[in-house]
Each structure stands twice: as C-alpha cells, then as structure tokens.
Amino acid sequence: MNLFNVIRSKYGQDTVKLVRAQEKIVRKAARTRNHRVFALHCKRLNITPKGLQLKCPINPSNAEKIIKDAEKRLVRESIRKSTESIKVLKKQEKEIEQRLDEMFNDEVRNNNGVNPSSHVVRDNTWKHLNNVRESEFARVKSRQIKKLKWWEDKAKKINISLQTEIDLSGKLLKEKWVVNLSSRTLSSDEQNVLSKGLNYAVSGDRNNSRSIEEIIVSTEMICKLDSIPLEEKDTIRGKVTSILKSSKPPLPNLSRTERNALEGLKKDKEVMVLPADKGRATVVINTEDYVNKVNRMLSDKKVYGKLTTNPTKKHKEKLIKTLGRFLKEEKITWAQKCSLYPTAEVVPRIYCLPKIHKPDWPLRPIVDNINSVFYHVSKFIAKEVLSPLVGLSKYHVTNAKELAEDLKQLILLENEVMVSFDVISLFTKTPTGQALEVVRSYLEKDTTLHKRTKLTVEDIMELIYQLINATYFTFQQQIYEQHEGIAMGSPVSPLIANIYLEWLEEEAIKSADRTIKPRFWRRYVDDVFAIVHKDAPLPLNRHLDSIDPSGNIKFTTEIMSEKQIPFLDMIITIKQDGTLATKVYRKPTHTDQYLDFHSNHPLEHKLSVVNTLVNRANTIVSEEEDKKQELKICNYPKWSVDRVVNKRKEQKSKNKPEERQRKEMEKMKAHIGIPYIHGISEKIRRTFAKHKVNTFFIPSNKLKNGLVHPKDRIKTEDMCGVIYEVNCLNCEKVYIGETGRALNTRIGEHKKDVSTHNQVVRTRANRNSSSQVLHKSAITDHAIGNDHIPNWNARVIEKEAQTDKRKIKESICIRKRPHNINRDIGGYDLPHTYDSLLEKVEAGGGQRRRSTVNTNQTAGGAVQRHLQKTRPFQPRH
C-alpha cells in the first residue's frame, strides 16, 4: 500500500499535507545547498554564471571592468542569499519535523505503545524524506558538475587558466617563490605571506598615523612655495584636513591568520628573511648560518682585514679640509659645499644576498654607504662627473632593446658562432690603481667637463682617491677594510668599473689577431655578446684574459648550443636564412613573480608592470606568436592588459605624446610625493592638481620593511637626521628637538650647557635671577630655573634626512605634546588647521616605538635606577 494512503487512513489528510510540505522544503534545501556550492566554485574560479551575466549597451574603455565588478558582486550576493535561504529552510524543516513527531507520538500513546504499525509508518516517513533529499541533491549536483565542466572546456579552448584571474598569491609557485634554507618549518600562512613578495605593501592599518603625518608634511612643503598665493595655501590645507578626517582607512589585504604569521616571523630572531641575489625569490635562512658564512668570507685576509679603530673622523676631517679649499678657490659654491658636507657619520654597513642558484648558496656582498662620510660626494661625482663618460664606446648597449635592434640587421655566416663572455667578480677584481688611471685619461679627454663643474681633473681625482680608499665597513660591530677591488654599493663603483671595461675591450679588439677578431661585439656592463669565427671563442677568451695588466680581470665563455644562446633577458636564435630571432629569456632563477595585484600599490604602479611586459614583448620578441605568450605571464586581469595596449595605441596615433606630456609637466609648479593610502591619496592628488602640483605616490608598510634586516643596527647615539625627545626626571615635561648631525653630538651640547651652569654656586638671589634668564637651550632653562635633572636617555621619535621636512615634523611632534618645555613651536610655524586632525591621530595611534640612547650621565642611585626605566608616553586628550 502507498505510504501516503497509509498516512491518510491513519492520521488524516492534514498529516499528508504536512509530509508533502516537508518534501518541498527538503527538495528546495537540497537545491539551494547545491546552488551555494556552485556559486562558491564560480567565485573561486572567477566564473560568472549565465543567469548573472550582464551586457552593456555602450562600449567605453572601462565598461568591461565595470561589468566584471558588477558580476562579481552579483556572485557574492548569490552566495549570501543562498546562505540566508538555507537558514530559513532549516528552521521551517525543523518546525514541521516537530509537528509530525508529535502526531506520530500521540498515535503511539493512544495505543499504549502496543501498535507496531505506528512505529513503522513513522520510520518509513523519515526514510522517504531522506531519500527525497539525497535524490534531489544528487540530481542537482550532477547538473552543476556538467556546468562547471562546460566552463572548463570553454576555458581550455581560449587558453584561460581557471585557477584564478589574478594568481599572484603564490599558491601555484610557492616552492619557487619561497626558498626555505632554515631549520624552521614554515606554516601555510607564513608561506602564503612570503610568497606575495617582499615588495608587497600591507594595508588595513586602522590608524595610519605615520602616513597622515607624512601627508601633512608634504602639504606644508607645497605651501612653502612662493608660486602659490596665500589664499590658495589655506584652501589646500583645509581640503587636505577635511579629506584626512572624513576618509576611512582601506580594508586589510592580509587575513588575520596571515597577519599573525607575519608577526611571528618578525619576532623569530633565529631566522633571517632575505631577497635572493637573482630572481626575486624570498629566502629564509638560519641567522647563525648567515653570520658564519659572512665571517668565513671576511676571513680572507687577501681581500679583507680587521681595523682596530674607526677611521670615520680621519676621513671626515680630510674631506672637510678639501671642501674648504675648493670653496676658498671658488671652485664650488657655498650651496655646493653644504650639500657635499659630511654631516652624517654612519659607518658603512655590509650585507649579503644568497645566490640560491649555486650550490651551498654563496653570498654576494653589498656595502650600504647611505649617510656615510663620502655618500654625498660619491653621488655628486657619479652624477655630475662620471656618468657622461660612460656609454660613449660604439660597443656599449644600454639595454636589451637596443641590442635587439642591432641584431635585426645581421645575418650569421655558416662558419660563425654566437658567443657570450662574462667577467668573473667584476667589483672585487677591478684593479683600483689601473682603473683610476683610465678614469683620469677619460677626464682629460672630456671636452665638456668645464660645463659641468669648475673642479679640475686633479681636484676630481683627489676626491675619487679619497672615497675609493675609504673601503671600510662594519659587520657584527667589527670594522673591516677591503683591500682589493671597489665596493659594491657605492654610487661611483659601477661607473669606474664600466669605464675600465670600456678601455679594456677597446684595447682587446684593437690588438686581437685577425683570425679571432669578432665581427660583432656588444657589451652591457660585464656581459658581452659577440659573433666570431667558429674556431675563435677559446683563443679570444685567452686574449681577453691577457689584457688587464694586473691579471685580475678574467672572463668566462659560453658558446651557442642548438643554434641559440641566452644573453641578458632574451634568447637569440638563428633562423634558417641566417637571420637572428629574439624572444624573452628567463633564467632558471627567474620566478615569474611580479608586483602582486592585491598589494597596496596605486593602480598606475600595477599598470606599469603590464606596460613593461608589453614594451618588452614589442621590442625584444621578434615573432608574433611569442608576443602573445609573453603577455600571459604576469597573470594580471585581462582588463589591465587591454587598458595598457589601448593607451599605447592612442598615444601612437597622436603626434609626439611624450613631448606634450613633458610640456604639461613643465607647467606644474611643484612635484611632491605622498604615502599611498587607497581611496585617500587619490583625493589628495586631485586637490593638489587643481593648484598645478604634480603628485606621485610612495607605497609604504612593505613586507621587506618589517622582515629584512641583514645590516648592523645603527646605534641610537650615531643616528643622524632625527627628531628626539628628552624627558625630565622630576616632572612630566619633555623637550622636543631635531638635528641633522649624530644624536650623541647634539645631546652632548645640551649636557655641556647644563653642566656649565650647574657649576655656578647657587644662592637664593641668583637662583631667582637665573630663572628669568634665557639660556642657550630650553633644557637648560628648565633644569636651572626649576633645579630639575634632564633624562639624557634621549629617545628618537622620527627619522628624516631632509632638513625642511625634519623641521615640519619637529613642529608636529611639539604640537602633539602639550606638556613640552620648548620655548617656541619648533623650526616651522605649523598652522593650527591641523590641530583637530593631530588630536584624532594621537588619540587613535598612541605611542610609536622609539630608540633610546644612554649617554651615561652621572647621578645618584635613585636617578640611575630611574634612567633604566622608560616613562610611558601620555597621549593628548
């Protein structure tokens, strides 16, 4: 007998209706769950179901992006709606189930529990409903799987990967993007974070206090310009303040678990995170292994040696004396002397990058010369003096594009081969003496030198000898000196090496025997591409090795294989007719990792990645089929590639777009950089543009800023270009100051001034009078007038190398700390327009970490104990 006839006869038609209603709910719930799963798959695979696809009646350049965004939102809304429907259906199903259960139980109770048919009917009803649920779920699931398979087949036909539209998260290439050489086992979240690349900018900081203060500084730098009228300055300040107060911070682009993983990596001092020497991979190594490898490298006494004293002051005094003589002889101006003057005294610091493409990952040493004594002089020599001398040789190429153009005209003969030469350890093997003599000869032949500087060749060589001989650096607080070659990291090093190689190659080609002389020769820094007779590569290599008088410069040789050879970032192939074809070449170390599309970078930066690939495809790749393949590599969304390609077509159709763009930039009154905060920085740029100020964005909070720290930490007392804070031991007052020199020098001046006045014998009369006298520093005023003791453990609040910006930041810090003892508002008159904004920032931001310098003041035991503590910063309320 039919189940429903049995239910009707035993329980009535109302019970049958309830079971039928439960059937409908069960079927609907099964379908809805399937629809939700299907929508989730569509979201993961970046598919828009047919029912949610949109069509646009117009066809502007950004219409496709708008439609895609709308379709993605519809898919997300479909998932949300399905989730809500499932909750409602579950509730309805439970209610009917309870009602049916009560009916079946009443029947059992009425028969005193002795009627077995009641139990059978109840069990059969639940079994029937379960069968309905399973069959409906299986039916809909089968249909949805067919849909997904259809999408996959369609995707394969048009060569679109359904893994994701923007697959730069590292899921597909984690093993290639992250190389773990440490003993630490990386979690999946740690792997995900590192695979985003060290250039990945993290968003989601609810405070953004540092970025907001940087925007205020940039705004005031604009308002300092005389070309902007006074009333416009107030308008700019008001609009910027309004934007910063009303705008919301961007959403985080890291999950909570990824943020926790990032914090864990930062805190683990047993491992180091470094970029690979080549290929953009992220390398994790044990700190102990890194230190041991560097120490082994520095133990080579032929190349390096330990110093027992710090030579910085000796070099500084010599440079100051030289600059003073140049000024006296009117060879440099006062402004030039100030820009070249060695204010900072940071000892150069060495760090190394692992060469993961070689066995046992040897290290490439690099010396960081920023803020060292010769840093500004080195930049001046490199930019104004030596740069115009490089690239004058007919054998020099500036990039692969230029080489590809030269190769178009060549036809390789049957008895010729392509070969490449590479210099072994160029920087450490360049003979300093011979290289500087070559530089001198180039300078003497330079007919335009007098237009760039008033310095004579002897003056320039004097500066070059000084900075080349200052090849000292520090590692693990030990100072070393490099005996051979020139240091990587100095701005002049690549230029001197380049000039020496230009001389060497000209000598080599000029003196080469006719049988080994190359028919075609092009060099990029230390990489050479040549076309020679098939028997000439090895004899030519020996000839090249013999040219350097010191015998240091040696070359390696690579001969073409299977009619092709890699060079720079392209591979050169011989075609059947003897002409040469080129396409992009990726070394085994190349990771195909570009700027992650989800990084907190402005869109223009991401489009520039696409533009670079398009430009490289158009200039290096000679075959059309290879060009199409090249543009698929970055895995950026299709609309971004289309936008770049369309823009390039528009520019090509117009007359001289670069010239017009240059003229538009010349009309701008100023160019200013601001930190990038998504949704906020764009509004500020539009505001600045109305006043003819060009704005460029500077991404901040990158992963490398928090993870990569291979260099020795600069001691706080040696930091230069800082805003600092000195607390009072007897009250809550603080002094805010700034200095471009070493912090220890400035604190020493404060201490000397206070101690000088402390040596005066105090009486009630002169104590009262001294409180009315303005001394050299506000710290002295407070210490003498109130008989208080300053805490000479100065804390660094902010670092800023540029003087004007540093003075503005000092004024901001003073404004944020009303309990200061400063006599004035700082070195810059900061308008009160920002007061409410700074209060909001201070209330939300609290205190940032600051460094502390102990200047070993002498005081009583109680004072000494107090010096060991750091008074917590009190935010303004």
Secondary structure, 3 states (H helix, E strand, C coil): CCHHHHHHHHHCHHHHHHHHHHHHHHHHHHHHHHHHHHHHHHHHHCCCCHHHCCCCCCCCCCHHHHHHHHHHHHHHHHHHHHHHHHHHHHHHHHHHHHHHHHHHHHHHHHCCCCCHHHHHHHHHHHHHHHHHHHHHHHHHHHHHHHHHHHHHHHHHHCCCCCCCCCCCCCCCCHHHHEEECCCCCCCHHHHHHHHCCCCCECCCCCCCHHHHHHHHHHHHHHHCCCCCCHHHHHHHHHHHHHHHHHCCCCCCCCCHHHHHHHHHHHHCCCEEEEECCCCCCEEEEEHHHHHHHHHHHHCCCCCEEECCCCCHHHHHHHHHHHHHHHHHCCCCCHHHHHHHCCCCCCCCEEEEEECCCCCCCCEEEEEECCCCCCHHHHHHHHHHHHHHHCCCCCCECCCHHHHHHHHCCCECCCCEEEEEEEECCHHHHCCHHHHHHHHHHHHHHCCCHHHHCCCCHHHHHHHHHHHHHCCEEEECCEEEEECCCCCCCCCCHHHHHHHHHHHHHHHHHHHCCCCCCCCEEEEECCEEEEEEECCCHHHHHHHHHCCCCCCCCCEEEEECECCEEEECCEEEEECCCCEEEEEECCCCCCCCCCCCCCCCCCHHHHHHHHHHHHHHHHHCCCCHHHHHHHCCCCCCCHHHHHHHHHHHHHHHHCCCHHHHHHHHHHHCCEEEEEECCCCCHHHHHHHHHCCCEEEEEECCCEHHHHHCCCCCCCCHHHCEEEEEEEEECCCCCEEEEEEEEEHHHHHHHHHHHHHHHHCCCCCHHHHHHHCCCCCCCHHHHHHHHHCCCEEEEEEEEEECCCHHHHHHHHHHHHHHCCCECCCCCCCCCCCHHHHHHHHHHHHHHCCCCCEECCCCCCCCHHHHHHHCCCCCCCCCC
